């Protein structure tokens, strides 16, 4: 696949991860988009996680997206932290089921944990879910 087509597919996957249906995400993955490749500083998994698109999160994880990969641009970080910050419980469950580390800190280990994000945002059910999974501060 040529570079131009790969970039186009990746841009479309980033958009679809946040807003489209899982079938659209799956079609882009079948066409050759990379579930783990960042674009514009964000990974598809991070975009789906911050929007609470649990079905898209599961689709990306099934295609090989790393649940512990940081997006690494500006304010973005770990998918689990993004989902916890907004109280997206179903997304948090999907990430934990795929092996996301609930004790991991964003910003290369210097930032907040998912538990700290959930506490700061006042999402008690999400906080309890993370605590039950072994999350710490």
C-alpha positions as CSV (number, residue, x, y, z in Angstrom):
1,X,0.0,0.0,0.0
2,X,1.4,3.4,-0.9
3,X,2.1,6.1,1.7
4,X,-0.7,8.4,0.6
5,X,-3.3,5.7,0.8
6,X,-2.0,4.6,4.2
7,X,-2.2,8.1,5.6
8,X,-5.7,8.6,4.3
9,X,-6.9,5.3,5.8
10,X,-5.3,6.2,9.1
11,X,-7.0,9.6,9.2
12,X,-10.3,8.0,8.4
13,X,-9.8,5.4,11.2
14,X,-9.0,8.1,13.7
15,X,-12.3,9.9,12.9
16,X,-14.3,6.6,12.8
17,X,-12.9,5.4,16.1
18,X,-14.5,8.4,17.8
19,X,-17.7,8.8,15.9
20,X,-18.6,5.9,13.6
21,X,-20.1,2.5,14.1
22,X,-18.0,-0.5,14.9
23,X,-18.6,-2.0,11.4
24,X,-17.1,1.2,9.9
25,X,-14.0,0.8,12.1
26,X,-13.7,-2.9,11.2
27,X,-14.0,-2.1,7.5
28,X,-11.1,0.4,7.7
29,X,-9.0,-2.1,9.6
30,X,-9.7,-4.7,6.9
31,X,-8.6,-2.2,4.3
32,X,-5.2,-1.8,6.0
33,X,-5.5,0.9,8.7
34,X,-3.3,0.3,11.7
35,X,-5.2,0.0,15.0
36,X,-2.2,1.2,17.0
37,X,-0.7,3.9,14.8
38,X,-1.1,7.5,16.0
39,X,-2.2,10.3,13.7
40,X,-2.4,13.9,14.7
41,X,-0.9,12.9,18.0
42,X,-3.7,10.5,19.0
43,X,-4.2,6.8,18.6
44,X,-7.5,5.4,17.4
45,X,-7.9,3.6,20.8
46,X,-7.5,6.9,22.7
47,X,-10.0,8.6,20.5
48,X,-12.6,5.8,21.0
49,X,-11.9,5.8,24.7
50,X,-12.3,9.5,25.3
51,X,-15.6,9.4,23.5
52,X,-16.8,6.3,25.4
53,X,-17.2,4.3,22.2
54,X,-16.9,0.9,24.0
55,X,-17.8,-1.1,20.9
56,X,-15.1,0.6,18.8
57,X,-12.7,0.1,21.7
58,X,-13.4,-3.6,21.6
59,X,-13.0,-3.7,17.8
60,X,-9.6,-1.9,17.9
61,X,-8.4,-4.1,20.7
62,X,-9.4,-7.3,18.8
63,X,-7.4,-5.9,15.9
64,X,-4.3,-5.6,18.1
65,X,-4.4,-2.1,19.6
66,X,-2.2,-1.9,22.7
67,X,-4.4,-0.9,25.7
68,X,-1.4,0.7,27.4
69,X,-0.1,2.8,24.6
70,X,0.1,6.5,25.3
71,X,-1.1,8.9,22.6
72,X,1.6,11.3,23.6
73,X,0.5,14.6,22.2
74,X,-0.4,17.6,24.4
75,X,-3.1,16.6,26.9
76,X,-3.6,13.2,25.6
77,X,-2.4,10.0,27.3
78,X,-3.6,6.6,28.1
79,X,-6.9,5.2,26.9
80,X,-7.8,4.0,30.3
81,X,-7.2,7.4,31.9
82,X,-9.3,9.0,29.1
83,X,-12.2,6.7,29.7
84,X,-12.0,7.1,33.5
85,X,-11.8,10.9,33.3
86,X,-15.2,11.0,31.6
87,X,-16.8,8.1,33.6
88,X,-17.2,5.8,30.6
89,X,-17.6,2.6,32.6
90,X,-18.3,0.2,29.7
91,X,-15.1,1.5,28.0
92,X,-13.1,1.1,31.2
93,X,-14.3,-2.5,31.5
94,X,-13.3,-3.3,27.9
95,X,-9.9,-1.8,28.4
96,X,-9.3,-3.7,31.7
97,X,-10.5,-6.9,30.1
98,X,-7.9,-6.4,27.4
99,X,-5.2,-6.1,29.9
100,X,-4.9,-2.3,30.5
101,X,-2.8,-1.7,33.6
102,X,-4.9,0.2,36.1
103,X,-1.8,1.2,38.1
104,X,-0.1,2.8,35.1
105,X,0.5,6.6,35.1
106,X,0.2,8.8,32.1
107,X,2.9,11.1,30.8
108,X,5.6,8.4,30.8
109,X,4.9,7.6,34.5
110,X,4.8,11.2,35.8
111,X,1.1,11.9,35.4
112,X,-2.1,10.7,36.9
113,X,-3.5,7.2,37.1
114,X,-7.0,6.3,35.8
115,X,-8.1,6.1,39.5
116,X,-6.9,9.6,40.1
117,X,-8.7,10.9,37.0
118,X,-12.0,9.2,38.1
119,X,-11.7,10.6,41.6
120,X,-10.9,14.1,40.4
121,X,-13.9,14.1,38.0
122,X,-16.2,12.6,40.7
123,X,-17.1,9.5,38.8
124,X,-17.7,7.2,41.8
125,X,-18.9,4.1,39.9
126,X,-15.8,4.3,37.7
127,X,-13.5,4.8,40.7
128,X,-15.0,1.7,42.4
129,X,-14.5,-0.3,39.2
130,X,-10.9,0.7,39.0
131,X,-10.3,0.1,42.7
132,X,-11.7,-3.4,42.3
133,X,-9.3,-4.0,39.4
134,X,-6.3,-3.2,41.7
135,X,-5.9,0.5,40.7
136,X,-3.8,2.7,43.0
137,X,-2.8,6.3,43.4
